Amino acid sequence: MNVLNQTYGGFMWLDMPQAAFSNWHNAHNFYGDLEDLEAATLPEAEAFRQQYYAPGNAVLVVAGDIDVEQTFAWVQQYFGRIEARPTGQMPDISEPPQTAEKVVRRTDPLAPRPALAFAYQVPPRGTPEWYAFGMIESLLQGGDDAWLTQKLVREKGYTDGVMGGINPFLGGMFAYNGPMLMTFGLVHDPEIEPNAIMADVDAVIERLRTELVPQEELNRILTRLRSGLYDMAGSSTRFALMDLLASAALFDDDPTQVNRLEAGFAAVTPEVIRETAARYLTPANRTVMVLEAGAAAAPAAAPASAAPAPAAPEAK
């Protein structure tokens, strides 16, 4: 009810990975199917819980104004009695390089207007190119001055907004492990052809691939990213900070990674942006999803008072 029966429900974060990736672990419906839930048995559910809901497969993060010794005592009191058990092997989630553009079409039976999304495969986490992608994400979609917003919204009027980013709607660029997409999408009027939109997208991307982004513009992006990191670390609930620490602990076995994120972004230069865009922001590394509007208004019926069409002459 909250996802599958919603207009444009999961077409960017659920449908796009299934279209873009080829490794089943990355390309299946990770949200789940009701058919699978209905077919599952109690022993299967128990076996799953035993394997994956185990101490060796978890991270516990406590953040805030705490007494460290007392906190450790409570952790031992409430969690120490849970016995360790095997958690199984991590499957191979590597993704082969994409060598040709993919274009797929879907129909949303609830959508009154068509939509379009496009996604690029992201460089490996923690690399200089990955940090450059974080800057590129903000350049393209990070505010009213973002390049895609300027072109597709303000100049062309295709849509009232561009949404997306790296790992959109599922936690952002810090909260994942393995292959990932940088996805952008928009809802548009039916008379606008997707090819026209993608031509303007390509014009924006080509600037990144061939021109140097002015350093003053990168400085503004860096300030925005730093502000976002500090907001995450200093939020009143500490939830965002705990999420950062847990992700670094789970994926890198090093929660101190959070202390080096700012430096990673600061090291990105205009040259690194251009080199990264030239390598990764190519049609061959892209998947385009065209979403047809299944709930578009049907053509109005002829008024009842209209004169009937003349009958065809009978065959002689």
NULUMPA-774161 format. One record per residue: x, y negated, z negated of N, C-alpha, C, CB in turn; residue in three letters. Coordinates in steps of 0.2 Angstrom, whole numbers, plus 5000, padded with zeros to 4 digits. Glycine has a CB too. Layout:
<pts>
XYZXYZXYZXYZala...
</pts>
This chain:
<pts>
500450065000500050005000500449945000499550004994met501049944997501449884996501949875002501849884990asn502049925006502549925011502249945018503149965009val502050005018501850035025501250005027501750115024leu500749985023500149955025500249875025499649975020asn500849845025500849775025501049755032501449755020gln500849695034501049675041501749665041500649605042thr502149685047502849675047503149715042503049605048tyr502849765038503149795032503849805032502749855031gly504149855036504849875035505149865041504849935032gly504949825046505249835053505949815053504849795058phe506249765048506949745048507349785044506949675046met507149805038507549845034507449925034507449815027trp506849945036506750015036506750045043506050025033leu506450015048506450035055507150025059505950005059asp507449965057508049955061508650005060508249885059met508750025053509350075052509150135056509350085045pro508550155056508350215060508550215067507650235059gln508450155070508650145077509350135078508250085080ala509650095074510350075075510850135074510550015071ala510750175069511250225066511150285070511250225059phe511650335070511550395073511750455068512050405079ser512050435062512150485057511550495053512750465052asn511250555052510550565049510550535042510450635049trp511150535038511050505032510950435032511750525028his511150395037511050325038510350315042511650295041asn510150355046509650345051508950375049509850375058ala508850415044508250435042507850385039508250505038his507150405038506750355034506850365027505950375035asn507350325024507550325017506950305012508150285016phe506450265015505950255010505550315008505450195014tyr505450355013505150425011504450425015504950425004gly504250485016503650495020503150535015503750545026asp502550515015501950545011501950625012501350515012leu502050645019502050715020502650755016502150725028glu503250725015503750755012503550755004504450715013asp503250705002503050704995502550754993502850634992leu502050764998501550814997501850884998500950805002glu502350895001502650965002503150974997502950965009ala503350934993503850944988503550984982504150884985ala503951034980503751074974504051054968503951154976thr503851074962504051054956504851084955503651084950leu504951144957505651164956506151124960505751234958pro505951094966506351054970506450984967506051044977glu505950964964506050894960506450904954505350874958ala506450964951506850974945507550984947506551034941glu507651014952508351024955508650964957508351074961ala508250914960508550854962508750814956507950814966phe508250814951508450774945509050794941507850774940arg509150864941509750894938510350874941509650964937gln510350864948510950854951511150784951510850874959gln510650734952510750664954510650624948510350644959tyr510250634943510050594937510550624931509350594935tyr511150624933511650644928512150594926512050704931ala512450594920512950544918513550534923513250564911pro513750584926514250574931514050534937514550634933gly513450524938513150494944512850424942512650534947asn513050394936512750334934513250284931512250354928ala513050224931513450174928512950134923513750124933val513250124917512850084912513250014911512850124905leu512849964912513149894911512749854906513149854918val513049824901512749784896513149714897512849814889val512749664898513049594899512649544894513049574906ala512949494892512649444887513049434881511949474886gly512749404876513049384870512949444865512749324867asp513449494866513449554862514049564857513349614867ile513949604852514449634848514649694851514149644841asp515249694854515549754858515549814854516249734861val515849814848515849874844515149904843516249864838glu514649864841514049884839513649914846513549824837gln513849874851513549904858513749974860513649854863thr514449984859514750044860514450104856515450044860phe514250084850513950134845513250144847513950104838ala512850094849512250114852512250154858511850044853trp512750134863512750174869512850254867513350154873val513350264862513450334860512850364857514050334856gln512550324853511950354850511350374854511650304845gln511250334859510650344864510850384870510350284866tyr511450384872511650414878512150474877511950364883phe512550474872513050524871512850594870513450504864gly512250604869512050674868511850704875511450684863arg511850664880511650694887512250734889511450634892ile512150794891512750834893512950814900512550904892glu513650824901513850814908513650874912514650804908ala513550864919513450924923513650904930512650934923arg513750954934513950934941513450894945514051004945pro513750844949513250804953513350814960513550734952thr513750864962513750874970514250834973513050874973gly514350854980514750814984514450754988515150864989gln514750704988514550644992514550675000514950584992met513950665003513950685010514350635015513250685013pro514550655021514850615025514350565028515150655031asp514450505026514050445028514350405034513750405023ile514950425036515250385041514850385048515950415043ser514950325051514550315057515050305063514150245056glu514850345068515350335074515250265077515150385080pro515750235081515650175084515150165089516350155087pro514750115089514250105094514550075100513750055091gln514450105106514750085112514250055117515050145115thr513650055116513150025120512549995116512950075126ala512349935119511749905116511149955116511549845119glu510749955110510149995110509549945110510150035103lys509049955113508449915113507849965112508349875120val507549955107506949995105506349955104507050035098val505749985105505049955104504649995099504749955111arg504349955095503849975090503249945091504149975083arg502649975088502049935088501849935081501549975092thr501649875078501449865071500649865072501749805068asp500249915070499549905071499249845067499249975069pro499549825062499349765058499549695060499449775051leu500049695064500349625066499949595071501049645069ala499749525070499349485074499749455079498949435070pro500449445078500949415083501549465084501149345081arg501849465089502449505090503049475086502649505098pro503549515085504149495082504749525085504149525074ala505349505083505949525086506449525081506149475092leu506849575081507449585077508049605081507249635071ala508649585078509249615081509749625076509549565087phe510249675076510649695071511349705074510349745067ala511849685070512549705072512849755066512949645073tyr513249805068513549845063514049805060513849905066gln514149805053514549765049515249805048514249755042val515749765048516449795046516449825039516949735047pro516949865038516949905032517049855026517549945032pro516749875020516649835014517449815012516349865009arg517449755010518149735006518649715011518349795003gly518549725018519049695023519049625024518949735029thr519549595027519449525028518849505033520149495032pro518749555038518249545042517549555039518249605048glu517449585034516849595030516749525026516949645024trp517249495024517149425021516949375026517749405017tyr517249385032517049345038516349355039517549355044ala516149415039515449425041514949385036515249495041phe515149385029514749345024514749275026515149355018gly515249245029515249175031514849165037516049155032met514949215042514549215048513749215046514749265053ile513549265042512849265040512649195037512849315034glu513049165033512749095031512749045036513249075025ser513249055041513249005046512649015051513949015051leu512449075052511849085057511249075054511949155059leu511149095047510449095044510449065037510249165044gln510949035035510949015028510648945026511649015026gly510248915030509848855028509648815034510348815024gly509348755033509148715038509648695043508748655035asp510248695041510848675046511048745049511348645043asp510848805048511048865051511048865059510748925048ala511448895062511448885069510848925072512048925072trp510648975070510049015073509448965072509949085070leu509348945066508848895064508848835068508848875057thr509348805070509448745074509148765081510148715074gln509448825084509248835091508548865091509748895093lys508348915087507748955088507148915085507749015086leu507248875080506648845077506648775079506748845069val507148735078507148665079507148645086507648625075arg507548675090507648655097507148695102508348675100glu507048755101506648795105505948805103506948865107lys505848795096505148805094504848875094504648755097gly505248925095505048995095504649025089505649045097tyr504848995083504649025077504748965072505049085075thr504448985066504448935061505048955056503848925057asp505349005057505949025053506249095055505649035046gly506949095053507349155055507549185048507949135059val507449255048507549285041508049345042506849315038met508349365037508849415037509449405034508949435044gly509949445036510649445034510949515033510649405027gly511449515029511849585028511449625023512549575026ile511249685024510849725020510149685017511249745013asn509749655022509249615020508649645016508949585027pro508449615011507849635007508049695003507249655012phe508649715003508849774999509449764994508949835003leu509549694993510149684988510649644991510349744985gly510749634997511249585000511949625001511349534995gly512449585002513049615005513449644999513449565008met513349634993513749664988513449734985513849614982phe512849744987512449804983512349864988511849784980ala512849884991512849944996513449974996512549925003tyr513450034999514050075001513950115007514250124995asn514450115012514450145018514250095024513950195017gly514050125029513850085035513350035034513750125041pro513349975037512849925035512749885042513049885029met512149855042511949805047511849735045511249835050leu512049685049511849615048511249605053512449565050met510649595050510049595054509649525053509549655052thr509449505059509049445059508449455063509449385062phe507849425061507249435064506749375064506849495061gly506249375068505749315068505149345071506049255072leu504649305069503949315072503849265077503349315066val503549275083503449225088502849235092504049235093his502649185096502049185099502049235105501849115102asp501449265107501449315112501749295119500849345113pro501649225120501849205127502649205128501549145129glu502949205123503749205123504049275124503949175116ile504449275129504749335131505349355126504949335138glu505449415124505949425120506649415123505949505118pro506649425130507349415133507549345133507249435141asn507049295133507149225133507449205126506549185134ala507149235121507449225114508149255113507049265108ile508249315116508949345115509449305120508949415118met509249275125509749235129509949175125509349205135ala509549145121509749085117510149115111509149055114asp509949175108510349205103511049215105510049275100val511149245111511849255114512249185115511749285121asp511849135117512249065117512549045111511749015120ala512149055105512349045099512949085097511849045093val512849155098513449195096514049185100513149265097ile513949165107514549155111514949095108514349135118glu514649045105515048995102515549025096514548945098arg515249065092515649095087516249145090515249145083leu516149175096516549215099517149175102516249265104arg517049115105517549085109517749015106517149065116thr517348985101517548925098517748925091517048875099glu518148885089518348885082517848845078519048855081leu517548875073517148835068517548785065516748885063val517248715065517648665061517748685054517248605062pro518348665051518548685045518048655040519248665043gln517848595041517348555036516648595036517248485038glu516448625041515848665041515948735037515648685048glu516548765038516748825034516748805026517348855036leu517048745025517048725018516348715015517448655018asn515848695019515148685016514948755015514748645021arg515048805019514848875018515148905012514948915025ile515748895011516148915006515848884999516848905006leu515648824999515348794993514748824992515248714994thr514348844997513648874996513748944993513248875003arg514248984996514349044994514649044986514849084998leu515049004985515348994978514748984973515848944977arg514348934975513748914971513348974970513348864974ser513149014975512749074974513049124970512649104981gly513749134970514049184966514049164958514849194967leu514149094957514049074950513349074948514349004950tyr512849064952512149074950512049144948511649054956asp512349194952512249264950512549284944512449304956met513149254943513449274937513249234930514249254937ala512949184931512649144926511949134925512949074926gly511549184928510849184927510649204920510549234932ser510049174918509849184911509749254909509249144910ser509549294914509349364913509949414913508849394917thr510549384917511149424918511049484923511449444912arg510449484926510249544930510749544936509549544932phe510849484939511249484945511949504944511249414948ala512249474938512949494936512949574935513149454930leu512449594931512449674930512449714936511949694925met512049684941512049714948512749714951511549684952asp513049664951513749654954514249704951513949584953leu514249704944514649744940514549814942514649734933leu513849834942513749904943513949924950512949914942ala513749884955513949904962514749914962513749854967ser515149864959515849874960516049934956516149814957ala515749954951515950014947515750074951515650014940ala515150074953514950134957515350144964514250134959leu515450094967515750104974516450094974515350054979phe516750064970517450054970517850074964517649974971asp517450094959517750114952518150064949518150184953asp517949994950518349944948517849884947518849924953asp517549874941517049814941517449754941516749824934pro518049744940518449684940518449654948519149684938thr518149694952518149664959517749604959517749714964gln517249594955516849534955517249474954516349534950val517849474951518349424950518749394956518849434944asn518649444961519049424967518649414973519549484969arg517949404972517549394978517649324981516849404976leu517749274976517749204978518449194983517849154972glu518949224980519549224984519549254991520149254980ala519149314991519049344998518749295003518649404997gly518249265001517849215005518349155007517249185002phe518749135002519149075003519749085008519449054996ala519849155009520449165013520249165021520749235012ala519549165022519249165029519449095032518549185029val519749105038519949045042519549035048520649045044thr519548985051519148975058519349035063519248905061pro520049045063520349095067520049165066521049095067glu520049185059519749245057519049255059519849255049val518649195058517949195061517849215068517549125059ile518249175072518249185079518449265081518649135083arg519049285078519249355080518749405078519949365076glu518449395072517949445070517349445074517749425062thr517049385076516549375080516649405087516249305081ala517249395090517449425096517449505096518049395099ala517649525090517649605090516949635089518149625085arg516549605084515949635081515349615084515949635074tyr515249545086514649515088514649525096514649445086leu514549585098514549605105513849645106515149645107thr513549635112513049675114513149755113512849665121pro513749775114513849845113513849865106514549865115ala513849825101513849835094513149815091514349795090asn512649805095512049775093511449825095511949705097arg510949815091510249845092509749795092510149905086thr509249795097508749745097508049785096508749705104val507649765092507049795091506449745093506949815083met506049765097505449725100504849755096505449725108val504549715092503949735089503349705092503949715081leu502849755095502249735098501749725093502049785103glu501249675094500749655090500149705091500549585090ala500049755087499549795087498849765085499649855084gly498849715082498249685079498049615083498249675072ala498349605088498249545092497549545094498749545098ala497249485094496549475096496449505103496349405095ala495849545104495649565110495349505114495149625110ala495449515121495049455125494349455123495149475133pro494149395123493449375121492949415127493249305121ala492449445124491949475129491549415132491449515125ala491249435138490849385142490249365138490749405149ala490049305138489349285135488849325137489249215135pro488349345133487749385135487349355140487349395129ala487349285140486949245145487249245152486749185143ser487849265153488249265159487849305164488949285158ala487849285170487549315176487949385177487449275182ala487549435178487949505179488249495186487449565179pro488849535186489149535193488749575198489849575192ala488849555204488449585209488649655210488549545216pro488149695212488249765212488649785219487649805212ala489049835219489449855225488949885230489949905223ala489049865236488549895241488649965242488749865248pro488049995243488050065244488350095250487250095243glu488650155249488950175255488450195261489350245254ala488550185267488050195272488250265275488150145278lys
</pts>
